[in-house]
Amino acid sequence: MTAPTIQRREPALVLVLSIITLGVYLPFWYHGVYDDLSRLNGRTPSGHGFWLDFFFVIITFGIYGIWVDYQISQQIAEFEDRNGLGPAQDTSIIAVILDVAGYVTGFFTNVVTSAIQQDQLNRLAEKLESRLLTEAGMTA
């Protein structure tokens, strides 16, 4: 049995690149996250493809992106719960608060959401690898 691959990215680098590029890096990051979650759960956070969601984010001036971030956090926590990768960290409310704060104030607090979610994905990848090693009779 092999675990679905999750691309590891440095959360700090996600944050720095997002700020330096004034958010241009974020669609590339989201595209990767959509691929990761699709491999894990067989679906994207919204159930739509990345490009359709990207279009919705543009036409709603970013408001749809708040819901997408909420769904990403939910999907990660649900995967951990469903697979017994215990204790799941549901950061969906934090994602909404940071995204709304960024939307209202104009500050880039929403990029902190991306860094948090990337940290969650990295930890999930570690948990999956550890489980595989344990099942194979090796110690992690």
Secondary structure as UniProt FT lines:
FT   HELIX           11..20
FT   TURN            21..24
FT   HELIX           25..41
FT   HELIX           50..59
FT   TURN            60..62
FT   HELIX           63..82
FT   TURN            83..84
FT   HELIX           92..105
FT   HELIX           109..135
FT   TURN            136..137
//
